[in-house]
Amino acid sequence: MTIDQLKEVMKYHLKSFNDEGVGINDQTIHNSVLSDSDGIGNANSKTIYRAFMRWTMTENGHEDKVWPSDWFEKDVSYLASKII
């Protein structure tokens, strides 16, 4: 998986949670779409998205890297560069 492929997967999953109508692109800030207070308990858009992405990385032969603590306030390009 390349960084561009990873960004496409990230944007695909962000679109699934985008009830805010935010434009989804490489500069989309995660917390403009995702939330830790929607859903039920730990099953919220923030944790589900992160689980999707971690699964995607390991299924494609990549290391399950530690995510930066500020990922939620950063954009798609930033996070992709840190977890690829």
mmCIF file of the N, C-alpha and C atoms, coordinates in Angstrom:
data_MODEL
# 
_entry.id   MODEL 
# 
loop_
_atom_site.group_PDB 
_atom_site.id 
_atom_site.type_symbol 
_atom_site.label_atom_id 
_atom_site.label_alt_id 
_atom_site.label_comp_id 
_atom_site.label_asym_id 
_atom_site.label_entity_id 
_atom_site.label_seq_id 
_atom_site.pdbx_PDB_ins_code 
_atom_site.Cartn_x 
_atom_site.Cartn_y 
_atom_site.Cartn_z 
_atom_site.occupancy 
_atom_site.B_iso_or_equiv 
_atom_site.pdbx_formal_charge 
_atom_site.auth_seq_id 
_atom_site.auth_comp_id 
_atom_site.auth_asym_id 
_atom_site.auth_atom_id 
_atom_site.pdbx_PDB_model_num 
ATOM 1   N N  . MET A 1 1  ? 0.849   -1.177 0.000  1.00 0.00 ? 1  MET A N  1 
ATOM 2   C CA . MET A 1 1  ? 0.000   0.000  0.000  1.00 0.00 ? 1  MET A CA 1 
ATOM 3   C C  . MET A 1 1  ? 0.890   1.234  0.000  1.00 0.00 ? 1  MET A C  1 
ATOM 4   N N  . THR A 1 2  ? 0.589   2.152  -0.905 1.00 0.00 ? 2  THR A N  1 
ATOM 5   C CA . THR A 1 2  ? 1.331   3.413  -0.964 1.00 0.00 ? 2  THR A CA 1 
ATOM 6   C C  . THR A 1 2  ? 0.646   4.455  -0.091 1.00 0.00 ? 2  THR A C  1 
ATOM 7   N N  . ILE A 1 3  ? 1.309   5.556  0.131  1.00 0.00 ? 3  ILE A N  1 
ATOM 8   C CA . ILE A 1 3  ? 0.705   6.635  0.916  1.00 0.00 ? 3  ILE A CA 1 
ATOM 9   C C  . ILE A 1 3  ? -0.534  7.188  0.213  1.00 0.00 ? 3  ILE A C  1 
ATOM 10  N N  . ASP A 1 4  ? -0.515  7.258  -1.117 1.00 0.00 ? 4  ASP A N  1 
ATOM 11  C CA . ASP A 1 4  ? -1.692  7.748  -1.842 1.00 0.00 ? 4  ASP A CA 1 
ATOM 12  C C  . ASP A 1 4  ? -2.873  6.791  -1.706 1.00 0.00 ? 4  ASP A C  1 
ATOM 13  N N  . GLN A 1 5  ? -2.608  5.494  -1.738 1.00 0.00 ? 5  GLN A N  1 
ATOM 14  C CA . GLN A 1 5  ? -3.669  4.510  -1.531 1.00 0.00 ? 5  GLN A CA 1 
ATOM 15  C C  . GLN A 1 5  ? -4.230  4.619  -0.119 1.00 0.00 ? 5  GLN A C  1 
ATOM 16  N N  . LEU A 1 6  ? -3.351  4.797  0.857  1.00 0.00 ? 6  LEU A N  1 
ATOM 17  C CA . LEU A 1 6  ? -3.786  4.960  2.233  1.00 0.00 ? 6  LEU A CA 1 
ATOM 18  C C  . LEU A 1 6  ? -4.691  6.184  2.373  1.00 0.00 ? 6  LEU A C  1 
ATOM 19  N N  . LYS A 1 7  ? -4.302  7.287  1.784  1.00 0.00 ? 7  LYS A N  1 
ATOM 20  C CA . LYS A 1 7  ? -5.129  8.499  1.866  1.00 0.00 ? 7  LYS A CA 1 
ATOM 21  C C  . LYS A 1 7  ? -6.493  8.283  1.230  1.00 0.00 ? 7  LYS A C  1 
ATOM 22  N N  . GLU A 1 8  ? -6.563  7.522  0.152  1.00 0.00 ? 8  GLU A N  1 
ATOM 23  C CA . GLU A 1 8  ? -7.852  7.231  -0.486 1.00 0.00 ? 8  GLU A CA 1 
ATOM 24  C C  . GLU A 1 8  ? -8.746  6.412  0.449  1.00 0.00 ? 8  GLU A C  1 
ATOM 25  N N  . VAL A 1 9  ? -8.174  5.432  1.129  1.00 0.00 ? 9  VAL A N  1 
ATOM 26  C CA . VAL A 1 9  ? -8.934  4.625  2.092  1.00 0.00 ? 9  VAL A CA 1 
ATOM 27  C C  . VAL A 1 9  ? -9.409  5.506  3.247  1.00 0.00 ? 9  VAL A C  1 
ATOM 28  N N  . MET A 1 10 ? -8.543  6.381  3.730  1.00 0.00 ? 10 MET A N  1 
ATOM 29  C CA . MET A 1 10 ? -8.912  7.274  4.827  1.00 0.00 ? 10 MET A CA 1 
ATOM 30  C C  . MET A 1 10 ? -10.081 8.167  4.419  1.00 0.00 ? 10 MET A C  1 
ATOM 31  N N  . LYS A 1 11 ? -10.010 8.722  3.221  1.00 0.00 ? 11 LYS A N  1 
ATOM 32  C CA . LYS A 1 11 ? -11.082 9.616  2.752  1.00 0.00 ? 11 LYS A CA 1 
ATOM 33  C C  . LYS A 1 11 ? -12.376 8.838  2.533  1.00 0.00 ? 11 LYS A C  1 
ATOM 34  N N  . TYR A 1 12 ? -12.274 7.615  2.050  1.00 0.00 ? 12 TYR A N  1 
ATOM 35  C CA . TYR A 1 12 ? -13.459 6.768  1.871  1.00 0.00 ? 12 TYR A CA 1 
ATOM 36  C C  . TYR A 1 12 ? -14.181 6.578  3.212  1.00 0.00 ? 12 TYR A C  1 
ATOM 37  N N  . HIS A 1 13 ? -13.431 6.237  4.250  1.00 0.00 ? 13 HIS A N  1 
ATOM 38  C CA . HIS A 1 13 ? -14.048 6.006  5.561  1.00 0.00 ? 13 HIS A CA 1 
ATOM 39  C C  . HIS A 1 13 ? -14.546 7.307  6.187  1.00 0.00 ? 13 HIS A C  1 
ATOM 40  N N  . LEU A 1 14 ? -13.850 8.402  5.978  1.00 0.00 ? 14 LEU A N  1 
ATOM 41  C CA . LEU A 1 14 ? -14.348 9.687  6.482  1.00 0.00 ? 14 LEU A CA 1 
ATOM 42  C C  . LEU A 1 14 ? -15.696 10.031 5.850  1.00 0.00 ? 14 LEU A C  1 
ATOM 43  N N  . LYS A 1 15 ? -15.846 9.738  4.566  1.00 0.00 ? 15 LYS A N  1 
ATOM 44  C CA . LYS A 1 15 ? -17.118 10.018 3.886  1.00 0.00 ? 15 LYS A CA 1 
ATOM 45  C C  . LYS A 1 15 ? -18.263 9.253  4.539  1.00 0.00 ? 15 LYS A C  1 
ATOM 46  N N  . SER A 1 16 ? -17.994 8.066  5.049  1.00 0.00 ? 16 SER A N  1 
ATOM 47  C CA . SER A 1 16 ? -19.029 7.257  5.699  1.00 0.00 ? 16 SER A CA 1 
ATOM 48  C C  . SER A 1 16 ? -19.582 7.908  6.960  1.00 0.00 ? 16 SER A C  1 
ATOM 49  N N  . PHE A 1 17 ? -18.771 8.720  7.619  1.00 0.00 ? 17 PHE A N  1 
ATOM 50  C CA . PHE A 1 17 ? -19.175 9.373  8.863  1.00 0.00 ? 17 PHE A CA 1 
ATOM 51  C C  . PHE A 1 17 ? -19.550 10.842 8.669  1.00 0.00 ? 17 PHE A C  1 
ATOM 52  N N  . ASN A 1 18 ? -19.569 11.314 7.444  1.00 0.00 ? 18 ASN A N  1 
ATOM 53  C CA . ASN A 1 18 ? -19.672 12.738 7.162  1.00 0.00 ? 18 ASN A CA 1 
ATOM 54  C C  . ASN A 1 18 ? -21.108 13.253 7.134  1.00 0.00 ? 18 ASN A C  1 
ATOM 55  N N  . ASP A 1 19 ? -21.788 13.227 8.261  1.00 0.00 ? 19 ASP A N  1 
ATOM 56  C CA . ASP A 1 19 ? -23.138 13.805 8.299  1.00 0.00 ? 19 ASP A CA 1 
ATOM 57  C C  . ASP A 1 19 ? -23.090 15.324 8.470  1.00 0.00 ? 19 ASP A C  1 
ATOM 58  N N  . GLU A 1 20 ? -21.885 15.868 8.619  1.00 0.00 ? 20 GLU A N  1 
ATOM 59  C CA . GLU A 1 20 ? -21.702 17.318 8.715  1.00 0.00 ? 20 GLU A CA 1 
ATOM 60  C C  . GLU A 1 20 ? -21.633 17.983 7.343  1.00 0.00 ? 20 GLU A C  1 
ATOM 61  N N  . GLY A 1 21 ? -21.451 17.194 6.291  1.00 0.00 ? 21 GLY A N  1 
ATOM 62  C CA . GLY A 1 21 ? -21.348 17.746 4.946  1.00 0.00 ? 21 GLY A CA 1 
ATOM 63  C C  . GLY A 1 21 ? -20.024 18.437 4.653  1.00 0.00 ? 21 GLY A C  1 
ATOM 64  N N  . VAL A 1 22 ? -18.973 18.040 5.340  1.00 0.00 ? 22 VAL A N  1 
ATOM 65  C CA . VAL A 1 22 ? -17.646 18.608 5.155  1.00 0.00 ? 22 VAL A CA 1 
ATOM 66  C C  . VAL A 1 22 ? -17.055 18.088 3.847  1.00 0.00 ? 22 VAL A C  1 
ATOM 67  N N  . GLY A 1 23 ? -16.336 18.939 3.119  1.00 0.00 ? 23 GLY A N  1 
ATOM 68  C CA . GLY A 1 23 ? -15.611 18.486 1.934  1.00 0.00 ? 23 GLY A CA 1 
ATOM 69  C C  . GLY A 1 23 ? -14.487 17.559 2.354  1.00 0.00 ? 23 GLY A C  1 
ATOM 70  N N  . ILE A 1 24 ? -14.420 16.386 1.760  1.00 0.00 ? 24 ILE A N  1 
ATOM 71  C CA . ILE A 1 24 ? -13.409 15.403 2.141  1.00 0.00 ? 24 ILE A CA 1 
ATOM 72  C C  . ILE A 1 24 ? -12.280 15.423 1.116  1.00 0.00 ? 24 ILE A C  1 
ATOM 73  N N  . ASN A 1 25 ? -11.082 15.748 1.585  1.00 0.00 ? 25 ASN A N  1 
ATOM 74  C CA . ASN A 1 25 ? -9.886  15.751 0.743  1.00 0.00 ? 25 ASN A CA 1 
ATOM 75  C C  . ASN A 1 25 ? -8.670  15.541 1.638  1.00 0.00 ? 25 ASN A C  1 
ATOM 76  N N  . ASP A 1 26 ? -7.480  15.665 1.074  1.00 0.00 ? 26 ASP A N  1 
ATOM 77  C CA . ASP A 1 26 ? -6.256  15.421 1.837  1.00 0.00 ? 26 ASP A CA 1 
ATOM 78  C C  . ASP A 1 26 ? -6.062  16.397 2.996  1.00 0.00 ? 26 ASP A C  1 
ATOM 79  N N  . GLN A 1 27 ? -6.728  17.546 2.943  1.00 0.00 ? 27 GLN A N  1 
ATOM 80  C CA . GLN A 1 27 ? -6.582  18.558 3.992  1.00 0.00 ? 27 GLN A CA 1 
ATOM 81  C C  . GLN A 1 27 ? -7.719  18.523 5.025  1.00 0.00 ? 27 GLN A C  1 
ATOM 82  N N  . THR A 1 28 ? -8.609  17.552 4.926  1.00 0.00 ? 28 THR A N  1 
ATOM 83  C CA . THR A 1 28 ? -9.710  17.438 5.879  1.00 0.00 ? 28 THR A CA 1 
ATOM 84  C C  . THR A 1 28 ? -9.169  17.118 7.268  1.00 0.00 ? 28 THR A C  1 
ATOM 85  N N  . ILE A 1 29 ? -9.538  17.940 8.231  1.00 0.00 ? 29 ILE A N  1 
ATOM 86  C CA . ILE A 1 29 ? -9.150  17.720 9.632  1.00 0.00 ? 29 ILE A CA 1 
ATOM 87  C C  . ILE A 1 29 ? -10.095 16.666 10.213 1.00 0.00 ? 29 ILE A C  1 
ATOM 88  N N  . HIS A 1 30 ? -9.522  15.675 10.856 1.00 0.00 ? 30 HIS A N  1 
ATOM 89  C CA . HIS A 1 30 ? -10.319 14.548 11.342 1.00 0.00 ? 30 HIS A CA 1 
ATOM 90  C C  . HIS A 1 30 ? -11.465 14.963 12.261 1.00 0.00 ? 30 HIS A C  1 
ATOM 91  N N  . ASN A 1 31 ? -11.215 15.905 13.174 1.00 0.00 ? 31 ASN A N  1 
ATOM 92  C CA . ASN A 1 31 ? -12.283 16.254 14.121 1.00 0.00 ? 31 ASN A CA 1 
ATOM 93  C C  . ASN A 1 31 ? -13.388 17.113 13.506 1.00 0.00 ? 31 ASN A C  1 
ATOM 94  N N  . SER A 1 32 ? -13.247 17.483 12.229 1.00 0.00 ? 32 SER A N  1 
ATOM 95  C CA . SER A 1 32 ? -14.336 18.185 11.559 1.00 0.00 ? 32 SER A CA 1 
ATOM 96  C C  . SER A 1 32 ? -15.394 17.204 11.060 1.00 0.00 ? 32 SER A C  1 
ATOM 97  N N  . VAL A 1 33 ? -15.056 15.912 11.067 1.00 0.00 ? 33 VAL A N  1 
ATOM 98  C CA . VAL A 1 33 ? -15.978 14.867 10.612 1.00 0.00 ? 33 VAL A CA 1 
ATOM 99  C C  . VAL A 1 33 ? -16.258 13.871 11.730 1.00 0.00 ? 33 VAL A C  1 
ATOM 100 N N  . LEU A 1 34 ? -15.217 13.442 12.415 1.00 0.00 ? 34 LEU A N  1 
ATOM 101 C CA . LEU A 1 34 ? -15.333 12.400 13.438 1.00 0.00 ? 34 LEU A CA 1 
ATOM 102 C C  . LEU A 1 34 ? -15.630 13.004 14.804 1.00 0.00 ? 34 LEU A C  1 
ATOM 103 N N  . SER A 1 35 ? -16.192 12.158 15.666 1.00 0.00 ? 35 SER A N  1 
ATOM 104 C CA . SER A 1 35 ? -16.510 12.606 17.021 1.00 0.00 ? 35 SER A CA 1 
ATOM 105 C C  . SER A 1 35 ? -16.323 11.462 18.004 1.00 0.00 ? 35 SER A C  1 
ATOM 106 N N  . ASP A 1 36 ? -15.977 11.797 19.220 1.00 0.00 ? 36 ASP A N  1 
ATOM 107 C CA . ASP A 1 36 ? -15.908 10.776 20.269 1.00 0.00 ? 36 ASP A CA 1 
ATOM 108 C C  . ASP A 1 36 ? -17.167 10.771 21.120 1.00 0.00 ? 36 ASP A C  1 
ATOM 109 N N  . SER A 1 37 ? -18.163 11.566 20.728 1.00 0.00 ? 37 SER A N  1 
ATOM 110 C CA . SER A 1 37 ? -19.408 11.624 21.506 1.00 0.00 ? 37 SER A CA 1 
ATOM 111 C C  . SER A 1 37 ? -20.626 11.175 20.707 1.00 0.00 ? 37 SER A C  1 
ATOM 112 N N  . ASP A 1 38 ? -20.428 10.683 19.492 1.00 0.00 ? 38 ASP A N  1 
ATOM 113 C CA . ASP A 1 38 ? -21.559 10.113 18.758 1.00 0.00 ? 38 ASP A CA 1 
ATOM 114 C C  . ASP A 1 38 ? -21.558 8.602  18.983 1.00 0.00 ? 38 ASP A C  1 
ATOM 115 N N  . GLY A 1 39 ? -22.522 7.912  18.502 1.00 0.00 ? 39 GLY A N  1 
ATOM 116 C CA . GLY A 1 39 ? -22.568 6.463  18.648 1.00 0.00 ? 39 GLY A CA 1 
ATOM 117 C C  . GLY A 1 39 ? -22.952 6.038  20.048 1.00 0.00 ? 39 GLY A C  1 
ATOM 118 N N  . ILE A 1 40 ? -22.486 4.851  20.407 1.00 0.00 ? 40 ILE A N  1 
ATOM 119 C CA . ILE A 1 40 ? -22.828 4.251  21.701 1.00 0.00 ? 40 ILE A CA 1 
ATOM 120 C C  . ILE A 1 40 ? -21.536 3.835  22.394 1.00 0.00 ? 40 ILE A C  1 
ATOM 121 N N  . GLY A 1 41 ? -21.260 4.431  23.554 1.00 0.00 ? 41 GLY A N  1 
ATOM 122 C CA . GLY A 1 41 ? -20.052 4.094  24.305 1.00 0.00 ? 41 GLY A CA 1 
ATOM 123 C C  . GLY A 1 41 ? -18.802 4.308  23.474 1.00 0.00 ? 41 GLY A C  1 
ATOM 124 N N  . ASN A 1 42 ? -17.936 3.281  23.440 1.00 0.00 ? 42 ASN A N  1 
ATOM 125 C CA . ASN A 1 42 ? -16.714 3.374  22.646 1.00 0.00 ? 42 ASN A CA 1 
ATOM 126 C C  . ASN A 1 42 ? -16.947 3.150  21.164 1.00 0.00 ? 42 ASN A C  1 
ATOM 127 N N  . ALA A 1 43 ? -18.145 2.795  20.796 1.00 0.00 ? 43 ALA A N  1 
ATOM 128 C CA . ALA A 1 43 ? -18.481 2.616  19.371 1.00 0.00 ? 43 ALA A CA 1 
ATOM 129 C C  . ALA A 1 43 ? -18.907 3.961  18.805 1.00 0.00 ? 43 ALA A C  1 
ATOM 130 N N  . ASN A 1 44 ? -17.931 4.838  18.625 1.00 0.00 ? 44 ASN A N  1 
ATOM 131 C CA . ASN A 1 44 ? -18.200 6.155  18.058 1.00 0.00 ? 44 ASN A CA 1 
ATOM 132 C C  . ASN A 1 44 ? -17.364 6.320  16.793 1.00 0.00 ? 44 ASN A C  1 
ATOM 133 N N  . SER A 1 45 ? -17.642 7.352  16.031 1.00 0.00 ? 45 SER A N  1 
ATOM 134 C CA . SER A 1 45 ? -16.966 7.503  14.740 1.00 0.00 ? 45 SER A CA 1 
ATOM 135 C C  . SER A 1 45 ? -15.449 7.611  14.880 1.00 0.00 ? 45 SER A C  1 
ATOM 136 N N  . LYS A 1 46 ? -14.976 8.238  15.921 1.00 0.00 ? 46 LYS A N  1 
ATOM 137 C CA . LYS A 1 46 ? -13.526 8.389  16.111 1.00 0.00 ? 46 LYS A CA 1 
ATOM 138 C C  . LYS A 1 46 ? -12.862 7.030  16.318 1.00 0.00 ? 46 LYS A C  1 
ATOM 139 N N  . THR A 1 47 ? -13.382 6.215  17.200 1.00 0.00 ? 47 THR A N  1 
ATOM 140 C CA . THR A 1 47 ? -12.749 4.923  17.489 1.00 0.00 ? 47 THR A CA 1 
ATOM 141 C C  . THR A 1 47 ? -12.974 3.916  16.366 1.00 0.00 ? 47 THR A C  1 
ATOM 142 N N  . ILE A 1 48 ? -14.135 3.961  15.725 1.00 0.00 ? 48 ILE A N  1 
ATOM 143 C CA . ILE A 1 48 ? -14.390 3.042  14.616 1.00 0.00 ? 48 ILE A CA 1 
ATOM 144 C C  . ILE A 1 48 ? -13.459 3.360  13.443 1.00 0.00 ? 48 ILE A C  1 
ATOM 145 N N  . TYR A 1 49 ? -13.308 4.634  13.110 1.00 0.00 ? 49 TYR A N  1 
ATOM 146 C CA . TYR A 1 49 ? -12.403 5.047  12.034 1.00 0.00 ? 49 TYR A CA 1 
ATOM 147 C C  . TYR A 1 49 ? -10.981 4.582  12.326 1.00 0.00 ? 49 TYR A C  1 
ATOM 148 N N  . ARG A 1 50 ? -10.535 4.814  13.531 1.00 0.00 ? 50 ARG A N  1 
ATOM 149 C CA . ARG A 1 50 ? -9.174  4.409  13.891 1.00 0.00 ? 50 ARG A CA 1 
ATOM 150 C C  . ARG A 1 50 ? -9.019  2.894  13.771 1.00 0.00 ? 50 ARG A C  1 
ATOM 151 N N  . ALA A 1 51 ? -10.008 2.137  14.204 1.00 0.00 ? 51 ALA A N  1 
ATOM 152 C CA . ALA A 1 51 ? -9.953  0.676  14.089 1.00 0.00 ? 51 ALA A CA 1 
ATOM 153 C C  . ALA A 1 51 ? -9.926  0.244  12.622 1.00 0.00 ? 51 ALA A C  1 
ATOM 154 N N  . PHE A 1 52 ? -10.740 0.884  11.774 1.00 0.00 ? 52 PHE A N  1 
ATOM 155 C CA . PHE A 1 52 ? -10.714 0.591  10.339 1.00 0.00 ? 52 PHE A CA 1 
ATOM 156 C C  . PHE A 1 52 ? -9.316  0.800  9.774  1.00 0.00 ? 52 PHE A C  1 
ATOM 157 N N  . MET A 1 53 ? -8.708  1.911  10.117 1.00 0.00 ? 53 MET A N  1 
ATOM 158 C CA . MET A 1 53 ? -7.413  2.246  9.552  1.00 0.00 ? 53 MET A CA 1 
ATOM 159 C C  . MET A 1 53 ? -6.319  1.309  10.074 1.00 0.00 ? 53 MET A C  1 
ATOM 160 N N  . ARG A 1 54 ? -6.366  0.963  11.343 1.00 0.00 ? 54 ARG A N  1 
ATOM 161 C CA . ARG A 1 54 ? -5.377  0.031  11.892 1.00 0.00 ? 54 ARG A CA 1 
ATOM 162 C C  . ARG A 1 54 ? -5.510  -1.336 11.228 1.00 0.00 ? 54 ARG A C  1 
ATOM 163 N N  . TRP A 1 55 ? -6.742  -1.786 11.036 1.00 0.00 ? 55 TRP A N  1 
ATOM 164 C CA . TRP A 1 55 ? -6.980  -3.062 10.365 1.00 0.00 ? 55 TRP A CA 1 
ATOM 165 C C  . TRP A 1 55 ? -6.460  -3.011 8.931  1.00 0.00 ? 55 TRP A C  1 
ATOM 166 N N  . THR A 1 56 ? -6.752  -1.922 8.230  1.00 0.00 ? 56 THR A N  1 
ATOM 167 C CA . THR A 1 56 ? -6.299  -1.753 6.849  1.00 0.00 ? 56 THR A CA 1 
ATOM 168 C C  . THR A 1 56 ? -4.785  -1.846 6.757  1.00 0.00 ? 56 THR A C  1 
ATOM 169 N N  . MET A 1 57 ? -4.104  -1.171 7.662  1.00 0.00 ? 57 MET A N  1 
ATOM 170 C CA . MET A 1 57 ? -2.639  -1.178 7.628  1.00 0.00 ? 57 MET A CA 1 
ATOM 171 C C  . MET A 1 57 ? -2.094  -2.588 7.851  1.00 0.00 ? 57 MET A C  1 
ATOM 172 N N  . THR A 1 58 ? -2.557  -3.281 8.861  1.00 0.00 ? 58 THR A N  1 
ATOM 173 C CA . THR A 1 58 ? -2.018  -4.615 9.152  1.00 0.00 ? 58 THR A CA 1 
ATOM 174 C C  . THR A 1 58 ? -2.398  -5.615 8.067  1.00 0.00 ? 58 THR A C  1 
ATOM 175 N N  . GLU A 1 59 ? -3.591  -5.511 7.518  1.00 0.00 ? 59 GLU A N  1 
ATOM 176 C CA . GLU A 1 59 ? -4.009  -6.417 6.447  1.00 0.00 ? 59 GLU A CA 1 
ATOM 177 C C  . GLU A 1 59 ? -3.203  -6.207 5.176  1.00 0.00 ? 59 GLU A C  1 
ATOM 178 N N  . ASN A 1 60 ? -2.608  -5.053 5.025  1.00 0.00 ? 60 ASN A N  1 
ATOM 179 C CA . ASN A 1 60 ? -1.786  -4.757 3.854  1.00 0.00 ? 60 ASN A CA 1 
ATOM 180 C C  . ASN A 1 60 ? -0.296  -4.867 4.148  1.00 0.00 ? 60 ASN A C  1 
ATOM 181 N N  . GLY A 1 61 ? 0.038   -5.559 5.243  1.00 0.00 ? 61 GLY A N  1 
ATOM 182 C CA . GLY A 1 61 ? 1.429   -5.875 5.536  1.00 0.00 ? 61 GLY A CA 1 
ATOM 183 C C  . GLY A 1 61 ? 2.232   -4.784 6.207  1.00 0.00 ? 61 GLY A C  1 
ATOM 184 N N  . HIS A 1 62 ? 1.561   -3.751 6.707  1.00 0.00 ? 62 HIS A N  1 
ATOM 185 C CA . HIS A 1 62 ? 2.267   -2.666 7.375  1.00 0.00 ? 62 HIS A CA 1 
ATOM 186 C C  . HIS A 1 62 ? 2.230   -2.861 8.892  1.00 0.00 ? 62 HIS A C  1 
ATOM 187 N N  . GLU A 1 63 ? 3.178   -2.258 9.543  1.00 0.00 ? 63 GLU A N  1 
ATOM 188 C CA . GLU A 1 63 ? 3.252   -2.259 11.003 1.00 0.00 ? 63 GLU A CA 1 
ATOM 189 C C  . GLU A 1 63 ? 2.088   -1.452 11.578 1.00 0.00 ? 63 GLU A C  1 
ATOM 190 N N  . ASP A 1 64 ? 1.573   -1.890 12.701 1.00 0.00 ? 64 ASP A N  1 
ATOM 191 C CA . ASP A 1 64 ? 0.537   -1.146 13.420 1.00 0.00 ? 64 ASP A CA 1 
ATOM 192 C C  . ASP A 1 64 ? 1.245   -0.112 14.292 1.00 0.00 ? 64 ASP A C  1 
ATOM 193 N N  . LYS A 1 65 ? 1.583   1.015  13.682 1.00 0.00 ? 65 LYS A N  1 
ATOM 194 C CA . LYS A 1 65 ? 2.367   2.045  14.365 1.00 0.00 ? 65 LYS A CA 1 
ATOM 195 C C  . LYS A 1 65 ? 1.528   2.795  15.404 1.00 0.00 ? 65 LYS A C  1 
ATOM 196 N N  . VAL A 1 66 ? 2.224   3.347  16.374 1.00 0.00 ? 66 VAL A N  1 
ATOM 197 C CA . VAL A 1 66 ? 1.591   4.210  17.362 1.00 0.00 ? 66 VAL A CA 1 
ATOM 198 C C  . VAL A 1 66 ? 1.157   5.491  16.656 1.00 0.00 ? 66 VAL A C  1 
ATOM 199 N N  . TRP A 1 67 ? -0.101  5.872  16.849 1.00 0.00 ? 67 TRP A N  1 
ATOM 200 C CA . TRP A 1 67 ? -0.608  7.089  16.225 1.00 0.00 ? 67 TRP A CA 1 
ATOM 201 C C  . TRP A 1 67 ? -0.173  8.302  17.036 1.00 0.00 ? 67 TRP A C  1 
ATOM 202 N N  . PRO A 1 68 ? 0.124   9.404  16.359 1.00 0.00 ? 68 PRO A N  1 
ATOM 203 C CA . PRO A 1 68 ? 0.485   10.622 17.088 1.00 0.00 ? 68 PRO A CA 1 
ATOM 204 C C  . PRO A 1 68 ? -0.686  11.072 17.971 1.00 0.00 ? 68 PRO A C  1 
ATOM 205 N N  . SER A 1 69 ? -0.380  11.595 19.130 1.00 0.00 ? 69 SER A N  1 
ATOM 206 C CA . SER A 1 69 ? -1.431  11.983 20.073 1.00 0.00 ? 69 SER A CA 1 
ATOM 207 C C  . SER A 1 69 ? -2.317  13.102 19.533 1.00 0.00 ? 69 SER A C  1 
ATOM 208 N N  . ASP A 1 70 ? -1.823  13.857 18.577 1.00 0.00 ? 70 ASP A N  1 
ATOM 209 C CA . ASP A 1 70 ? -2.597  14.979 18.034 1.00 0.00 ? 70 ASP A CA 1 
ATOM 210 C C  . ASP A 1 70 ? -3.312  14.649 16.716 1.00 0.00 ? 70 ASP A C  1 
ATOM 211 N N  . TRP A 1 71 ? -3.411  13.376 16.347 1.00 0.00 ? 71 TRP A N  1 
ATOM 212 C CA . TRP A 1 71 ? -3.963  12.996 15.049 1.00 0.00 ? 71 TRP A CA 1 
ATOM 213 C C  . TRP A 1 71 ? -5.372  13.531 14.819 1.00 0.00 ? 71 TRP A C  1 
ATOM 214 N N  . PHE A 1 72 ? -6.182  13.605 15.861 1.00 0.00 ? 72 PHE A N  1 
ATOM 215 C CA . PHE A 1 72 ? -7.577  14.013 15.736 1.00 0.00 ? 72 PHE A CA 1 
ATOM 216 C C  . PHE A 1 72 ? -7.710  15.464 15.278 1.00 0.00 ? 72 PHE A C  1 
ATOM 217 N N  . GLU A 1 73 ? -6.719  16.273 15.586 1.00 0.00 ? 73 GLU A N  1 
ATOM 218 C CA . GLU A 1 73 ? -6.717  17.689 15.202 1.00 0.00 ? 73 GLU A CA 1 
ATOM 219 C C  . GLU A 1 73 ? -5.937  17.934 13.910 1.00 0.00 ? 73 GLU A C  1 
ATOM 220 N N  . LYS A 1 74 ? -5.476  16.879 13.275 1.00 0.00 ? 74 LYS A N  1 
ATOM 221 C CA . LYS A 1 74 ? -4.653  16.985 12.061 1.00 0.00 ? 74 LYS A CA 1 
ATOM 222 C C  . LYS A 1 74 ? -5.408  16.445 10.849 1.00 0.00 ? 74 LYS A C  1 
ATOM 223 N N  . ASP A 1 75 ? -4.838  16.718 9.674  1.00 0.00 ? 75 ASP A N  1 
ATOM 224 C CA . ASP A 1 75 ? -5.510  16.324 8.433  1.00 0.00 ? 75 ASP A CA 1 
ATOM 225 C C  . ASP A 1 75 ? -5.081  14.941 7.939  1.00 0.00 ? 75 ASP A C  1 
ATOM 226 N N  . VAL A 1 76 ? -5.742  14.515 6.882  1.00 0.00 ? 76 VAL A N  1 
ATOM 227 C CA . VAL A 1 76 ? -5.513  13.202 6.281  1.00 0.00 ? 76 VAL A CA 1 
ATOM 228 C C  . VAL A 1 76 ? -4.048  13.037 5.887  1.00 0.00 ? 76 VAL A C  1 
ATOM 229 N N  . SER A 1 77 ? -3.473  14.021 5.201  1.00 0.00 ? 77 SER A N  1 
ATOM 230 C CA . SER A 1 77 ? -2.082  13.909 4.742  1.00 0.00 ? 77 SER A CA 1 
ATOM 231 C C  . SER A 1 77 ? -1.119  13.720 5.917  1.00 0.00 ? 77 SER A C  1 
ATOM 232 N N  . TYR A 1 78 ? -1.321  14.487 6.973  1.00 0.00 ? 78 TYR A N  1 
ATOM 233 C CA . TYR A 1 78 ? -0.454  14.387 8.158  1.00 0.00 ? 78 TYR A CA 1 
ATOM 234 C C  . TYR A 1 78 ? -0.511  12.982 8.748  1.00 0.00 ? 78 TYR A C  1 
ATOM 235 N N  . LEU A 1 79 ? -1.716  12.484 8.998  1.00 0.00 ? 79 LEU A N  1 
ATOM 236 C CA . LEU A 1 79 ? -1.840  11.189 9.639  1.00 0.00 ? 79 LEU A CA 1 
ATOM 237 C C  . LEU A 1 79 ? -1.294  10.086 8.733  1.00 0.00 ? 79 LEU A C  1 
ATOM 238 N N  . ALA A 1 80 ? -1.599  10.146 7.464  1.00 0.00 ? 80 ALA A N  1 
ATOM 239 C CA . ALA A 1 80 ? -1.090  9.115  6.548  1.00 0.00 ? 80 ALA A CA 1 
ATOM 240 C C  . ALA A 1 80 ? 0.429   9.050  6.587  1.00 0.00 ? 80 ALA A C  1 
ATOM 241 N N  . SER A 1 81 ? 1.078   10.192 6.646  1.00 0.00 ? 81 SER A N  1 
ATOM 242 C CA . SER A 1 81 ? 2.548   10.217 6.658  1.00 0.00 ? 81 SER A CA 1 
ATOM 243 C C  . SER A 1 81 ? 3.115   9.639  7.954  1.00 0.00 ? 81 SER A C  1 
ATOM 244 N N  . LYS A 1 82 ? 2.322   9.622  9.010  1.00 0.00 ? 82 LYS A N  1 
ATOM 245 C CA . LYS A 1 82 ? 2.804   9.117  10.300 1.00 0.00 ? 82 LYS A CA 1 
ATOM 246 C C  . LYS A 1 82 ? 2.554   7.626  10.491 1.00 0.00 ? 82 LYS A C  1 
ATOM 247 N N  . ILE A 1 83 ? 1.539   7.067  9.803  1.00 0.00 ? 83 ILE A N  1 
ATOM 248 C CA . ILE A 1 83 ? 1.199   5.662  10.055 1.00 0.00 ? 83 ILE A CA 1 
ATOM 249 C C  . ILE A 1 83 ? 1.587   4.720  8.918  1.00 0.00 ? 83 ILE A C  1 
ATOM 250 N N  . ILE A 1 84 ? 2.068   5.246  7.809  1.00 0.00 ? 84 ILE A N  1 
ATOM 251 C CA . ILE A 1 84 ? 2.451   4.393  6.683  1.00 0.00 ? 84 ILE A CA 1 
ATOM 252 C C  . ILE A 1 84 ? 3.786   3.703  6.968  1.00 0.00 ? 84 ILE A C  1 
# 
